[in-house]
Amino acid sequence: MVEISLDPLNPQSQTKSNVSLGSVLLSMRRMRGSTQVTISREAGISRSQLSRMETNSVTPNLSTFLRILRALGVSNIYLKLAGPKKARGKLHARN
């Protein structure tokens, strides 16, 4: 299971454990032994766009993010977003 804290006010912020969305995408891609070209093709995005996401230069929208996760082989995705009183949410992904 991968858990990433999301801050909707600052999506590029890092969690307490210093894990960013981009570093998780990069780690998952490397663990799978895939290239940026392969994952970007499967997700329907450009290789440079995936590279910018992995370096936290840009943050993908939800639709793109879900396509990338599917290309990485993540089959079950659970989103848990905080209510209006809290500014943080969490993402749980299972392979």
C-alpha angles and dihedrals in degrees: 000000000000118000121191123179111223125205108197091196092055111015092180092059118115128236125245089267090056093247117144129194091247094051090051092051091048093048093047091049093049093046088054090049092234130143126231088247093056096046094043091052092049091047094045096240134111121269090238091054091053090047091053090050092050090053092045092242089127134016118225121232115246095262093052092044092054091049090052092049091050090049087053090055098256106150104175119047123179121187119196113183124187121245123252093280093060126057098204135077136178135229122210119192128181128193 
